[in-house]
């Protein structure tokens, strides 16, 4: 995921979480909102409740790899924030991947 497609500012994270729509799964809480531009921005948040710095970075890397393989259209008008819940386990990557892909597909379908 290129840097230009990331949500980076804290105020943008807050805006998307407060004013966007939410999807919740066992391992993720996904917030999204439509944007006037035809460009997708994705932000990833991992709490300290998930573990130490090494664990949090590993979770972010796993989420970025899932996005790289499943989200290929950055021309959709969405800002998305993916929050990993404390129930996320790095050892259960395939189940985590399936859950995130299904949540992202729901976001894609809401565009039509």
MIBABA-700703 format. One record per residue (C-alpha): residue in one letter; y, x, z. Coordinates in pm, whole numbers, plus 50000, padded with zeros to 5 digits. Each point is the difference from the previous one (the first is absolute). Example, Ala and Ser with C-alpha at 12.3 -4.5 7.8 and 13.67 -1.06 7.14 Angstrom:
A495505123050780S503445013749934
This chain:
X500005000050000X503225016149886X502905003950242X502224977549789X497674970750067X500065003350379X501954980550259X501635027350207X502924986050199X499414984750341X502374971449920X497984991749688X496794998750206X501724976650248X501394977649724X496634996149829X498184993250327X502564974750124X500814981249679X496895004749788X496734981549992X497095012950207X496285003549936X497775010150286X496525014149994X497735016650253X501305035349928X503404993649838X503134979950026X501684998649658X503584988049956X501624994949662X503054984949837X501214994649647X502775022649877X502554995149723X498955032749835X496845003249797X498635028350209X497465001050282X500665019650319X497265004950259X500375012450358X497245009550243X500354997750377X497465012950251X500654995550372X499295025150275X497474974550124X497795011149710X499645035150145X501525034349989X501995015549716X496935012949817X498384965550003X503204982649888X500465023949708X496364995049897X500504962150005X503115003149783X498145022349753X497144975149979X502414971149941X501875019849731X496715007449821X499054963250006X503384990949853X499675026949732X496694985749881X500794962850030X503764995249945X500865012249654X502914977249906X503235011450161X502064976849778X499344969650221X503024988750208X498685006350353X500865020050308X496855003950209X499435013850350X496415007250105X499475003350375X496705014350120X498824981850312X498405018450294X496664985449886X500135022649690X497205025850013X500125030049767X496195000749987X499844964949850X501845009349681X498104977749755X500534968550209X503665009250049X500355005449626X498544965949915X502274982450248X503175016949876X499124993849635X499484963050071X503384997950179X501745018049712X498364976349751X501424970550192X503465015749966X499495005449625X498914963849955X503054986950188X502205014249723X498704975749739
